[in-house]
Each structure stands twice: as structure tokens, then as C-alpha cells.
């Protein structure tokens, strides 16, 4: 499994958020773009949940190391 650096993840999430804003404007003009908007929302949520899971895993690992 290839893991991304924190910097790469930050860049990717910023690109996704910028795309979400642009597509939101497109949806406002024409709802045909709604599936793309929803897909971007899912990708952003997945990235955030992965980051949260990594943070939780590190916290657990550190707690175990202290015992």
C-alpha cells in the first residue's frame, strides 16, 4: 500500500475543496453537475475519515507504548 505524505494529502484536499466550490457554482446554474458535486463531497469525507482513523491509531499505539 502506498501512503501519502501529510503535505501531499493537504494539497489533495485543497484541490478537492477548490473543485467542490467550482462545481457548486455549476450545480447552481445546472443541476446536471450534481453527481460530480456529490462525488467530490464523498472524496473529501473519505480523506478526512482516513486522517481521523490514522490519528486514532497513533493515539492507541502511543497509549500502549506507555504501559
C-alpha positions in Angstrom: 0.0 0.0 0.0 1.3 3.4 -1.0 0.9 6.1 1.7 0.8 9.8 1.0 2.8 12.3 3.0 0.9 14.8 5.1 1.9 17.5 2.6 0.5 15.5 -0.4 -2.7 14.9 1.5 -3.0 18.6 2.3 -2.5 19.5 -1.3 -5.0 17.0 -2.5 -7.7 18.0 0.0 -7.2 21.7 -1.0 -7.6 20.8 -4.7 -10.8 18.8 -3.9 -12.2 21.7 -1.9 -11.4 24.1 -4.7 -13.1 21.8 -7.2 -16.1 21.5 -4.9 -16.6 25.2 -4.9 -16.3 25.4 -8.7 -18.7 22.6 -9.2 -21.2 24.0 -6.6 -21.4 27.1 -8.9 -22.0 24.8 -11.9 -24.8 23.0 -10.0 -26.4 26.3 -9.2 -26.5 27.0 -12.9 -27.4 23.5 -14.0 -28.3 20.5 -11.7 -26.8 18.1 -14.3 -23.5 18.6 -12.4 -25.0 17.3 -9.1 -23.4 13.8 -9.3 -20.0 15.3 -9.7 -20.6 17.6 -6.7 -21.7 14.6 -4.6 -18.7 12.6 -5.6 -16.4 15.4 -4.6 -18.2 15.6 -1.2 -17.6 11.8 -0.7 -13.9 12.1 -1.6 -13.4 14.9 0.9 -15.2 13.0 3.6 -13.2 9.8 2.9 -9.9 11.7 3.1 -11.0 13.3 6.4 -12.1 10.0 7.9 -8.8 8.3 6.8 -6.9 11.1 8.6 -9.1 10.7 11.7 -8.5 6.9 11.7 -4.7 7.4 11.4 -4.8 9.8 14.3 -6.9 7.4 16.4 -4.5 4.5 15.6 -1.4 6.6 16.6 -3.1 7.6 19.8 -3.8 3.9 20.7 -0.3 2.9 19.7 1.2 5.6 22.0 -1.0 4.6 24.9 0.1 1.0 24.5 3.8 2.1 24.4 3.3 3.9 27.8 2.1 0.7 29.5 
